[in-house]
Amino acid sequence: MNLAVYDLSGKQVGSYEIDPAELAPSVNKQLLHDAVVMYQANLRQGTQRTKSRGEVAGSTKKLYRQKGTGNARAGGRRSGTRRGGGHIFAKRPRDFGFRMPRKALQTATRMALASRIADDEVRLVDSLALNAPKTATVAKFLGALGLGDHTVLVAPEKHDDSLWKSARNIDGVSVAPVGDLNAWTILRPRRIVMTTAAIDAFRASAAAKAAPKVAKGAAGGRPRAKAKPSATATAARPSPRKTKRGE
């Protein structure tokens, strides 16, 4: 698959060949869903709190007698079925965060970028180096690529202060170096703009993480045989006592 490479003026200056299967042979939608849910859950503050019937103001006296009034049975005015009463299952502050296995998250990140490349939602640029922060330059570049009406993630190889200051005032545009990408940041925007150096770094990192590790002692040489017990240890070992039947 060949991706067009553009410059800051929006002109095509080359092409970049990449196979999405190199990053992820297949895309597991359930794994991507679980990863996105985890990242969203970890963003929740969990500071919500409501009052129970024991915390709202009001008397606990029964409003009227049980029978004979023609009304439905009622207790105190703090009841959760009445207006102004407490919540029956009051909310309390809690931590919604949880963690998934590290290798699963790494696999989800590769799958996310592979799916965006396969769907032709990634744009490559040869360089995003700016001499000084200039929002108009980045806005004009995104407009030349036809991304002015989309949410965009700009991913350079490393953090660039000038690029970050230039894009932070544009609505719907976020900037994150390739080392900070995860499945949520990749799947959230409609389009992704990456430098060729950034996608090279991502491919190198993906290849290093996907390569199987060789166990210690497995490379070279035959497996070490178990040591045989020495003659002294064999002689010192007590022999089993023979017993007669009935003992």
C-alpha positions in Angstrom: 0.0 0.0 0.0 1.4 3.4 -1.1 0.7 6.5 0.9 1.3 10.0 -0.6 3.8 12.2 1.2 3.1 15.9 1.3 5.0 19.0 2.3 3.8 21.9 4.4 2.4 23.6 1.3 0.1 20.6 0.6 1.9 19.4 -2.5 2.8 15.7 -3.0 6.5 15.2 -2.8 6.7 11.4 -2.8 5.2 8.2 -1.7 5.6 5.8 1.3 5.1 2.1 1.0 3.7 0.2 4.0 1.6 -2.9 4.6 -1.0 -2.6 7.4 -0.5 -6.4 8.1 3.1 -5.5 9.1 1.7 -3.7 12.2 -1.1 -6.1 12.9 -2.0 -9.2 10.8 -5.6 -8.9 11.9 -7.8 -6.4 13.8 -9.6 -7.6 16.9 -12.5 -5.2 17.4 -13.3 -6.6 20.9 -9.7 -5.8 22.0 -10.0 -2.3 20.6 -13.3 -1.8 22.4 -11.9 -3.0 25.7 -8.9 -0.7 25.4 -11.0 2.3 24.6 -13.3 1.6 27.5 -10.3 1.3 29.8 -8.9 4.7 28.7 -12.2 6.4 29.0 -12.9 4.8 32.4 -9.5 6.0 33.7 -10.4 9.6 32.7 -13.5 9.6 34.9 -13.1 11.7 38.1 -15.5 9.6 40.1 -16.4 12.5 42.5 -20.2 12.3 42.2 -22.1 12.1 45.4 -25.8 12.3 46.3 -27.6 12.3 49.7 -29.3 9.3 51.1 -32.5 9.5 53.1 -30.5 9.8 56.3 -28.7 12.9 55.1 -31.5 15.1 53.7 -33.3 17.6 55.9 -36.8 16.7 57.2 -38.6 14.9 59.9 -38.7 11.1 60.1 -42.3 11.2 61.5 -44.9 9.3 59.5 -46.9 11.8 57.5 -50.4 10.4 58.4 -51.9 7.2 59.8 -51.7 4.0 57.8 -55.4 3.5 57.1 -58.5 5.6 56.8 -57.3 8.6 55.0 -57.9 7.4 51.4 -54.3 8.1 50.5 -51.6 5.7 49.6 -49.4 4.4 52.4 -46.6 6.8 53.2 -43.8 7.0 55.7 -41.6 10.0 56.4 -40.9 12.8 54.0 -37.3 11.7 53.6 -38.4 8.7 51.6 -36.8 8.3 48.2 -40.2 7.9 46.5 -41.1 11.5 47.5 -40.0 14.8 46.0 -37.1 16.2 48.1 -36.4 12.9 49.7 -33.0 11.1 49.6 -31.8 8.8 46.9 -32.6 5.2 47.4 -29.2 4.1 46.0 -27.2 7.2 46.8 -24.0 7.7 44.7 -20.7 7.7 46.4 -17.2 8.7 45.2 -15.5 5.8 43.6 -12.5 4.9 41.4 -13.6 3.7 38.0 -10.1 3.0 36.7 -8.7 -0.4 35.8 -5.8 -1.8 33.9 -5.4 -4.2 31.0 -2.3 -6.3 30.3 0.6 -4.2 28.9 1.0 -6.5 25.8 -2.7 -6.3 25.1 -2.6 -2.5 25.1 0.5 -2.5 22.8 -1.3 -4.9 20.4 -4.4 -2.7 20.5 -2.3 0.4 19.6 -0.8 -1.4 16.5 -4.2 -2.6 15.5 -5.7 0.8 15.7 -3.1 2.4 13.5 -3.2 -0.5 11.0 -7.0 -0.1 10.7 -6.6 3.7 10.1 -4.0 3.1 7.4 -6.1 0.4 5.8 -9.1 2.9 5.7 -7.0 5.6 4.1 -7.4 7.9 7.0 -3.7 8.7 7.6 -1.8 11.5 5.8 2.0 11.6 5.7 4.1 14.8 5.6 7.8 14.9 5.1 8.5 17.4 7.9 6.5 19.5 10.4 9.5 21.7 11.5 8.5 25.3 12.2 10.9 28.1 12.8 8.4 29.8 15.2 4.9 29.2 16.5 2.5 30.1 13.7 -1.1 28.9 13.9 -1.9 30.2 10.4 0.8 27.9 8.9 -0.7 24.8 10.4 -4.3 25.8 9.6 -3.3 26.5 6.0 -1.5 23.1 5.8 -4.6 21.2 7.1 -6.8 23.1 4.8 -4.6 22.2 1.8 -5.0 18.5 2.7 -8.8 18.8 3.0 -8.8 18.3 6.7 -10.2 21.6 7.8 -13.6 20.1 8.7 -12.3 17.0 10.5 -10.9 16.3 13.9 -7.2 15.7 13.4 -4.4 14.2 15.3 -0.9 15.5 14.4 1.8 13.0 15.4 5.4 14.1 15.0 8.4 11.9 15.9 9.2 13.8 19.1 7.6 16.7 21.0 8.0 20.0 19.1 7.1 23.0 21.2 6.6 25.3 18.1 4.2 22.8 16.5 2.3 22.3 19.7 1.8 26.0 20.2 0.8 26.4 16.6 -1.9 23.8 16.7 -3.3 24.1 20.2 -5.6 27.0 19.2 -7.2 25.1 16.3 -10.5 23.6 17.2 -10.5 19.8 16.8 -6.7 19.5 16.4 -4.6 17.6 18.9 -0.8 17.0 18.9 0.9 14.0 20.4 4.3 12.5 19.7 4.4 9.0 18.4 5.7 7.7 21.7 2.5 8.8 23.5 0.0 7.2 21.1 -2.4 4.6 22.2 -5.5 3.0 20.9 -7.8 5.8 22.2 -5.8 8.7 20.9 -5.5 7.0 17.4 -9.2 6.1 17.1 -10.7 9.3 18.5 -10.0 11.7 15.6 -11.3 11.4 12.1 -7.9 11.8 10.4 -4.3 11.4 11.4 -1.3 13.4 10.1 2.1 11.8 10.8 5.6 12.6 9.6 7.6 9.9 7.8 10.1 9.9 10.7 7.2 9.3 13.1 5.8 6.3 11.2 9.3 4.9 10.8 9.7 5.1 14.6 6.3 3.5 15.1 7.2 0.6 12.8 10.5 0.0 14.5 8.9 0.1 17.9 6.1 -2.3 16.8 8.6 -4.7 15.3 10.7 -4.7 18.5 7.6 -5.3 20.7 6.1 -8.0 18.5 9.4 -10.0 18.2 9.4 -13.1 20.4 12.0 -13.0 23.2 14.5 -15.8 23.4 14.7 -17.5 26.8 18.0 -17.4 28.7 20.1 -20.5 27.9 18.1 -21.4 24.8 20.4 -19.8 22.3 23.3 -22.0 21.3 24.5 -25.3 22.9 22.6 -28.3 24.0 20.5 -28.2 27.1 22.3 -28.8 30.3 21.9 -32.4 31.6 20.9 -33.1 35.2 23.9 -33.9 37.5 24.1 -37.5 38.6 24.4 -38.1 42.4 27.9 -38.8 43.6 29.1 -42.2 44.9 29.5 -40.8 48.4 25.9 -39.5 48.4 24.6 -42.9 47.1 26.5 -44.8 49.8 25.3 -42.5 52.6 21.6 -42.9 51.5 19.9 -45.4 53.9 18.5 -48.6 52.3 14.9 -49.4 52.9 14.3 -51.9 55.8 12.7 -55.2 54.8 9.8 -56.1 57.0 8.1 -59.5 57.4 4.4 -59.9 56.7 2.3 -59.0 59.7 4.7 -56.5 61.2 
